[in-house]
Amino acid sequence: MMIPACRLADLPRGEAHRLDIDPPVSVFHTDDGELFAIDDTCTHQDASLADGWLEGCEVECPLHASKFDLRTGAVDAPPAKLPVRTHEVVVEDGMIHVRISTEAPNLPPCIAARLAGGPA
C-alpha cells in the first residue's frame, strides 16, 4: 500500500515527518538529502522516533537513547533489542510517498496489545 506523506519541499533536511497511521510511520530527510521511512515507535517502549535525534543515517530514541539505522532498521544501542520495520520511499512530482512494508512490525508490548484489541 502506497501512502502520501508530504511534499518534499515541506520536509527540510535533518527533519522528520510522522504519518498518523496504525502503527505510525515516520519519514526522515537526512542532512545529505536522503529519504528514509521506518516505523515511528521505538521497539523498546512507546516513544516516537520522529521526536528523536537524527545523525547521519541513524535516529536516536528520545526516551532511552536506543539508536536505529534508517537504512536497515537495525538497532545498535540498547535498551531496544529488536529492529524497526523499514519502508520504501518514492518521490513523484515533488510528493513523498511511502510504500508500507508487508512485514510484521516489531512493536513494544503496550502498542502491540492495543492494535490487537487488548488492554494497552
ABEGO torsion letter per residue (X at the ends): XBBBABBAAABBBGBBBBBBBOBBBBBBBBAAGBBBBBBABBAABBBBAAABBBBEABBBBAAAGBBBBAAAGBBABOABABBBBBBBBBBBGGBBBBBBBABBBBBBAAAAAAAAGBBX
